[in-house]
Amino acid sequence: MSTRTEERPDTRTREELNSARPSKARYALILGGLTAFGPLSVDMYLPALPLMATDLDTIDSTLQLTLTAFVIGLALGQLVAGPLSDSLGRRRPLIVGVSVYVIASVLCAISPSVELLIAARALQAVGAAAGLVVARATVRDLFSGTEMTRFFSMLMLVTGLAPILAPLIGGQVLTVTSWRGIFLVLTGFGALLLIVAMVFLPEPLDVSRRSPVRIGSVLRAYLALLRERAFLGYALASGFLFAAMFAYISGSSFVLQGVYGLSPQQYSLAFGLGGVGIVVVGQVNGRIVGRFSERQLLATGLLLAMTSALGITAAAAFELSLAALLTPLLLMVSSIGLVMPNSTSLALANHPRNAGSASALLGVLQFLIGGLTAPLVGLGGQETALPMGILMASFAALALLSFATLARPTTR
């Protein structure tokens, strides 16, 4: 009797999934939009950073704290949103979070000083955190196994477009208005996604599968996840690679525009090539994930990232041409399409009952490590790409080391 009772929620979930299959594209668009909060909010104003430094009368390293504040806020916000989504369902924390994001985006647009902009960016990140947590947890609610990995790869088709479109949109907005207009565009995106989620996104977490929020139980759940070697290995692998990616995000506008002389529009196009790579590699990953295991594909992505980062460092050290720098940069960014779907799927695979908390901790490790990267890039100076390359290579090496030492397959 007990076995049959335990199987009922799983059977009900499969039935819900089967009925949702005709609208899988709808789920991909909505959940992809939620996961795009991060790259859109970071990448769209990158072409404006040099102009913002002049307008706000500040230095580059101080302005880069707006990136750090956003990433750290994104990390801490997920710690709260994750357990709440396990207890209250996915929709309510999502709606509150996206509403906060919209309000904070308006505050960013009207900030008169860099200090107020940093504070508004932190609040904006807290709101965006709910979207990231709910998107990953919803995928875990609906899918499992290889099908979950395929759907995360499908999300890369949507989220991979964000790095392409964000700097392009930001560069074009700068042709008609100031950097403040970029944050007004983000306000409109958040408002649109809020309406779409309220109307078209059903609640994926059944009431019987929810758990009450108690501070003690939440802390114990997080500690248990941190003690799990496999989860920690996959989370740190993706987190360190995200830090390598963030070193590029925070330093590329100064390197490519300041050192190599690209205009904001040219920089947007160069930056967007990385998004194309993420999309292409992510879709290839979704097609071959049955023929090769998630671990094999994850290892391949980490090795690609490591070798590409070494190429970036060499190109910067020997002051090679722009093409010699952009080629390994493109390969480095493209490796995200292999690493993120597989590491996320492997990390969440054994946590169907607390997918929100596991998703939150996964995001925290990614964004907290990444948030510490921006000031390091700024301290290295803006006259050369070498500090950016060294940081990218160092974090890629740490990602590979975490996977090799912690995320080892268990023997039965």
C-alpha positions as CSV (number, residue, x, y, z in Angstrom):
1,M,0.0,0.0,0.0
2,S,2.8,2.4,0.9
3,T,4.5,1.9,-2.4
4,R,1.4,2.7,-4.4
5,T,0.8,5.8,-2.4
6,E,4.3,7.0,-3.0
7,E,3.9,6.5,-6.8
8,R,0.8,8.6,-7.1
9,P,2.5,12.0,-7.2
10,D,4.9,10.8,-9.8
11,T,2.1,9.4,-12.0
12,R,0.2,12.6,-11.7
13,T,3.3,14.6,-12.7
14,R,3.8,12.5,-15.8
15,E,0.2,13.0,-16.8
16,E,0.5,16.7,-16.4
17,L,3.7,16.6,-18.4
18,N,2.1,14.6,-21.2
19,S,-0.7,17.2,-21.4
20,A,1.8,20.0,-21.5
21,R,4.0,18.5,-24.3
22,P,2.1,20.3,-27.1
23,S,3.0,23.6,-25.4
24,K,6.7,22.8,-24.6
25,A,7.7,25.7,-26.8
26,R,5.5,28.0,-24.6
27,Y,7.3,26.7,-21.5
28,A,10.7,27.2,-23.2
29,L,9.9,30.8,-24.1
30,I,8.6,31.7,-20.7
31,L,11.2,29.9,-18.7
32,G,13.9,31.1,-21.1
33,G,12.7,34.6,-20.6
34,L,13.0,34.2,-16.8
35,T,16.6,32.8,-17.1
36,A,17.4,35.7,-19.5
37,F,17.0,38.2,-16.6
38,G,20.6,37.8,-15.7
39,P,22.3,38.2,-19.1
40,L,20.0,40.9,-20.2
41,S,20.5,42.9,-17.0
42,V,24.2,42.5,-17.2
43,D,25.0,42.6,-20.9
44,M,22.6,45.3,-22.2
45,Y,24.4,48.2,-20.5
46,L,28.0,47.0,-21.2
47,P,28.4,49.2,-24.3
48,A,27.5,52.2,-22.1
49,L,30.0,51.7,-19.3
50,P,32.6,54.1,-20.6
51,L,29.9,56.8,-21.1
52,M,28.4,56.1,-17.7
53,A,31.8,56.6,-16.0
54,T,31.9,60.1,-17.5
55,D,28.3,61.0,-16.8
56,L,28.4,59.8,-13.2
57,D,31.8,61.3,-12.6
58,T,33.4,58.1,-11.4
59,I,36.2,55.7,-12.2
60,D,35.9,52.4,-14.0
61,S,36.6,50.2,-11.0
62,T,33.8,51.9,-9.0
63,L,31.4,51.6,-11.9
64,Q,32.1,47.9,-12.1
65,L,30.7,47.6,-8.6
66,T,27.3,47.9,-10.3
67,L,28.0,44.6,-11.9
68,T,29.3,43.1,-8.6
69,A,26.2,44.4,-6.7
70,F,23.9,42.8,-9.2
71,V,25.6,39.4,-9.2
72,I,25.8,39.3,-5.4
73,G,22.2,40.4,-5.1
74,L,21.2,37.7,-7.5
75,A,23.0,35.1,-5.4
76,L,21.5,36.2,-2.1
77,G,18.1,36.6,-3.5
78,Q,18.0,33.0,-4.7
79,L,18.7,31.8,-1.1
80,V,15.4,33.2,-0.1
81,A,13.4,32.6,-3.3
82,G,14.4,28.9,-3.5
83,P,12.8,27.6,-0.2
84,L,9.8,29.9,-0.6
85,S,9.1,28.4,-4.0
86,D,9.3,24.9,-2.4
87,S,6.8,26.0,0.2
88,L,4.4,28.4,-1.6
89,G,4.6,27.0,-5.1
90,R,6.5,28.6,-8.0
91,R,4.1,31.3,-9.1
92,R,3.7,33.5,-6.0
93,P,7.5,34.1,-5.4
94,L,7.9,34.6,-9.1
95,I,5.2,37.3,-9.4
96,V,6.6,39.2,-6.3
97,G,10.2,38.9,-7.6
98,V,9.5,40.2,-11.1
99,S,7.4,43.1,-9.7
100,V,10.4,44.1,-7.5
101,Y,12.6,43.8,-10.6
102,V,10.4,46.3,-12.5
103,I,10.4,48.8,-9.7
104,A,14.2,48.6,-9.3
105,S,14.8,49.0,-13.0
106,V,13.0,52.4,-12.9
107,L,15.2,53.4,-9.9
108,C,18.3,52.5,-12.0
109,A,17.1,54.7,-14.8
110,I,16.7,57.8,-12.5
111,S,19.7,57.3,-10.2
112,P,21.6,60.6,-10.0
113,S,24.8,59.0,-8.6
114,V,26.9,55.9,-8.9
115,E,26.2,55.0,-5.2
116,L,22.4,55.1,-5.7
117,L,22.8,53.1,-9.0
118,I,24.7,50.4,-7.1
119,A,22.0,50.1,-4.5
120,A,19.3,50.0,-7.2
121,R,21.2,47.3,-9.1
122,A,21.3,45.2,-5.9
123,L,17.5,45.5,-5.5
124,Q,17.0,44.7,-9.2
125,A,19.0,41.6,-8.8
126,V,17.0,40.4,-5.8
127,G,13.9,40.6,-7.9
128,A,15.5,38.8,-10.9
129,A,16.7,36.0,-8.5
130,A,13.1,34.7,-8.3
131,G,12.9,34.2,-12.0
132,L,16.1,32.2,-12.2
133,V,15.2,29.9,-9.3
134,V,11.7,29.3,-10.5
135,A,12.8,28.6,-14.0
136,R,15.3,25.9,-13.0
137,A,13.0,24.4,-10.4
138,T,10.1,24.3,-12.8
139,V,12.1,22.3,-15.3
140,R,12.9,19.8,-12.5
141,D,9.2,19.7,-11.7
142,L,8.3,18.7,-15.2
143,F,11.2,16.6,-16.5
144,S,13.8,14.1,-15.3
145,G,16.9,12.3,-16.7
146,T,18.0,12.9,-20.2
147,E,14.7,14.7,-21.0
148,M,15.6,17.3,-18.4
149,T,19.0,17.8,-19.9
150,R,17.4,18.2,-23.4
151,F,15.0,20.8,-22.1
152,F,17.9,22.8,-20.4
153,S,19.6,22.7,-23.8
154,M,16.4,24.0,-25.4
155,L,16.5,26.9,-23.0
156,M,19.9,27.7,-24.2
157,L,18.3,28.6,-27.5
158,V,16.3,31.3,-25.7
159,T,18.9,32.4,-23.1
160,G,21.7,32.2,-25.7
161,L,20.0,34.9,-27.6
162,A,20.2,37.3,-24.6
163,P,24.0,37.9,-24.9
164,I,23.4,38.5,-28.7
165,L,20.5,40.8,-28.4
166,A,21.3,42.6,-25.2
167,P,24.5,44.5,-26.2
168,L,23.0,45.1,-29.7
169,I,19.9,46.6,-28.1
170,G,22.0,48.6,-25.7
171,G,24.2,49.9,-28.5
172,Q,21.2,51.0,-30.6
173,V,19.5,52.6,-27.6
174,L,22.7,54.7,-27.1
175,T,22.2,56.1,-30.6
176,V,18.9,57.7,-29.7
177,T,19.1,58.4,-25.9
178,S,21.5,58.1,-22.9
179,W,22.4,55.0,-20.8
180,R,19.3,55.7,-18.7
181,G,17.1,54.6,-21.6
182,I,18.7,51.1,-21.4
183,F,17.2,50.6,-17.9
184,L,13.8,51.8,-19.2
185,V,14.0,49.1,-21.8
186,L,14.7,46.5,-19.0
187,T,11.7,47.9,-17.2
188,G,9.5,47.2,-20.2
189,F,10.9,43.7,-20.5
190,G,10.2,42.9,-16.9
191,A,6.7,44.2,-17.1
192,L,6.0,42.2,-20.2
193,L,7.3,39.0,-18.7
194,L,5.3,39.6,-15.5
195,I,2.1,39.8,-17.5
196,V,3.0,36.7,-19.6
197,A,3.9,34.6,-16.5
198,M,0.7,35.6,-14.7
199,V,-1.5,34.6,-17.7
200,F,0.3,31.7,-19.3
201,L,2.4,29.9,-16.7
202,P,0.5,27.4,-14.6
203,E,1.6,26.3,-11.2
204,P,3.9,23.3,-11.7
205,L,4.3,22.2,-8.1
206,D,1.5,20.2,-6.7
207,V,0.4,21.0,-3.1
208,S,1.2,17.5,-1.9
209,R,4.9,18.0,-2.9
210,R,5.3,21.3,-1.0
211,S,7.3,21.6,2.2
212,P,6.8,24.2,5.0
213,V,9.4,26.9,5.4
214,R,11.3,26.7,8.7
215,I,14.6,28.4,9.2
216,G,16.1,25.4,10.8
217,S,15.0,23.0,8.1
218,V,16.1,25.3,5.4
219,L,19.6,25.6,6.9
220,R,19.8,21.9,7.3
221,A,18.8,21.4,3.7
222,Y,21.5,23.8,2.4
223,L,24.1,22.1,4.7
224,A,23.1,18.7,3.4
225,L,23.5,19.9,-0.2
226,L,26.9,21.4,0.6
227,R,28.0,18.1,2.1
228,E,27.0,16.2,-1.0
229,R,30.2,15.8,-3.0
230,A,28.6,15.3,-6.4
231,F,26.2,18.3,-6.1
232,L,29.1,20.5,-4.8
233,G,31.3,19.3,-7.7
234,Y,28.8,20.1,-10.4
235,A,27.8,23.4,-8.7
236,L,31.5,24.6,-8.3
237,A,32.3,23.5,-11.9
238,S,29.5,25.7,-13.3
239,G,30.2,28.4,-10.7
240,F,33.9,28.8,-11.6
241,L,33.2,28.7,-15.3
242,F,30.6,31.4,-14.8
243,A,33.3,33.4,-13.0
244,A,35.5,33.0,-16.1
245,M,32.6,34.1,-18.2
246,F,32.0,37.1,-15.9
247,A,35.6,38.1,-16.1
248,Y,35.0,38.5,-19.9
249,I,31.7,40.2,-19.3
250,S,33.1,42.8,-16.9
251,G,36.3,43.4,-18.8
252,S,35.4,43.0,-22.5
253,S,33.9,46.4,-23.0
254,F,37.1,48.2,-21.8
255,V,39.4,45.8,-23.6
256,L,37.7,45.7,-26.9
257,Q,36.7,49.4,-27.0
258,G,39.7,50.9,-25.1
259,V,42.5,48.6,-26.2
260,Y,41.4,47.5,-29.7
261,G,39.4,50.7,-30.5
262,L,36.0,49.2,-31.3
263,S,32.9,51.5,-31.3
264,P,30.0,50.6,-29.0
265,Q,28.1,49.2,-32.0
266,Q,31.1,47.1,-33.2
267,Y,31.6,45.9,-29.7
268,S,28.0,44.8,-29.5
269,L,28.4,42.8,-32.7
270,A,31.6,41.1,-31.4
271,F,30.0,40.3,-28.1
272,G,27.0,38.9,-29.8
273,L,29.1,36.3,-31.6
274,G,29.5,34.6,-28.3
275,G,25.7,34.3,-27.9
276,V,25.6,32.6,-31.4
277,G,28.1,30.1,-30.1
278,I,26.1,29.4,-27.0
279,V,23.0,28.8,-29.0
280,V,24.7,26.5,-31.6
281,V,26.6,24.4,-29.0
282,G,23.6,24.2,-26.7
283,Q,21.4,22.7,-29.5
284,V,24.1,20.3,-30.5
285,N,24.3,19.2,-26.8
286,G,20.5,18.6,-26.8
287,R,20.8,16.3,-29.9
288,I,23.7,14.2,-28.7
289,V,22.9,13.9,-25.0
290,G,21.5,10.5,-25.5
291,R,24.5,9.1,-27.3
292,F,27.0,10.6,-24.8
293,S,26.4,10.9,-21.1
294,E,26.0,14.2,-19.4
295,R,29.3,13.7,-17.6
296,Q,31.2,13.2,-20.9
297,L,29.6,16.3,-22.4
298,L,30.3,18.3,-19.3
299,A,34.0,17.2,-19.3
300,T,34.3,18.1,-23.0
301,G,32.9,21.6,-22.3
302,L,35.3,22.2,-19.4
303,L,38.3,21.1,-21.4
304,L,37.2,23.4,-24.3
305,A,36.9,26.3,-21.8
306,M,40.3,25.6,-20.3
307,T,42.2,25.4,-23.7
308,S,40.4,28.5,-25.0
309,A,41.2,30.5,-21.9
310,L,44.9,29.7,-22.4
311,G,44.6,30.9,-26.0
312,I,43.1,34.2,-24.8
313,T,45.9,34.7,-22.3
314,A,48.5,34.0,-25.0
315,A,46.9,36.4,-27.4
316,A,46.9,39.1,-24.7
317,A,50.5,38.4,-23.5
318,F,52.0,38.6,-27.0
319,E,49.6,41.5,-28.1
320,L,48.3,39.6,-31.1
321,S,45.7,40.9,-33.5
322,L,42.0,41.3,-32.7
323,A,41.1,38.2,-34.7
324,A,43.6,36.1,-32.6
325,L,41.9,37.3,-29.4
326,L,38.3,36.9,-30.6
327,T,38.7,33.3,-31.9
328,P,39.5,31.8,-28.4
329,L,37.0,34.2,-26.8
330,L,34.3,32.8,-29.1
331,L,35.2,29.2,-28.2
332,M,35.4,30.0,-24.5
333,V,31.9,31.6,-24.5
334,S,30.5,28.8,-26.6
335,S,31.6,26.2,-24.1
336,I,28.8,27.5,-21.8
337,G,26.4,25.7,-24.2
338,L,27.9,22.4,-23.1
339,V,28.7,23.1,-19.4
340,M,25.5,24.7,-18.1
341,P,22.8,22.3,-19.3
342,N,24.7,19.2,-18.2
343,S,26.0,20.6,-14.9
344,T,22.5,21.9,-14.0
345,S,20.8,18.6,-14.9
346,L,23.3,16.5,-13.0
347,A,23.2,18.8,-9.9
348,L,19.4,18.7,-9.7
349,A,18.8,15.1,-10.7
350,N,18.7,13.7,-7.2
351,H,16.6,16.5,-5.6
352,P,13.0,16.4,-6.9
353,R,11.6,17.2,-3.4
354,N,13.6,20.3,-2.8
355,A,14.3,21.5,-6.3
356,G,13.8,25.1,-5.4
357,S,16.5,25.0,-2.6
358,A,18.9,23.0,-4.8
359,S,18.3,25.4,-7.7
360,A,18.9,28.4,-5.4
361,L,22.2,27.0,-4.0
362,L,23.4,26.2,-7.5
363,G,22.7,29.8,-8.6
364,V,24.3,31.2,-5.4
365,L,27.6,29.4,-6.0
366,Q,27.5,30.6,-9.7
367,F,26.8,34.2,-9.1
368,L,28.6,34.7,-5.8
369,I,31.8,33.5,-7.3
370,G,31.2,35.5,-10.4
371,G,30.4,38.7,-8.5
372,L,33.9,38.7,-6.9
373,T,35.5,38.7,-10.4
374,A,34.6,42.2,-11.6
375,P,36.7,44.2,-9.2
376,L,39.7,41.9,-9.9
377,V,39.4,42.7,-13.6
378,G,39.3,46.4,-12.9
379,L,42.3,46.3,-10.6
380,G,44.4,44.8,-13.4
381,G,44.1,48.0,-15.4
382,Q,42.5,48.7,-18.8
383,E,45.5,49.0,-21.0
384,T,45.8,45.3,-21.8
385,A,43.6,42.2,-22.1
386,L,46.1,40.2,-20.0
387,P,44.4,40.5,-16.6
388,M,41.1,39.4,-18.1
389,G,42.8,36.4,-19.8
390,I,44.7,35.3,-16.7
391,L,41.5,35.4,-14.6
392,M,39.5,33.4,-17.2
393,A,42.2,30.8,-17.4
394,S,42.5,30.5,-13.6
395,F,38.7,30.1,-13.1
396,A,38.5,27.6,-16.0
397,A,41.2,25.5,-14.3
398,L,39.3,25.6,-11.0
399,A,36.1,24.5,-12.7
400,L,37.9,21.5,-14.3
401,L,39.6,20.7,-11.0
402,S,36.2,20.8,-9.1
403,F,34.6,18.4,-11.6
404,A,37.6,16.0,-11.6
405,T,37.9,15.8,-7.8
406,L,34.4,16.2,-6.4
407,A,31.9,15.2,-9.0
408,R,33.2,11.7,-9.4
409,P,30.7,9.0,-10.3
410,T,29.6,6.9,-7.4
411,T,30.1,3.1,-7.6
412,R,27.2,0.8,-6.8
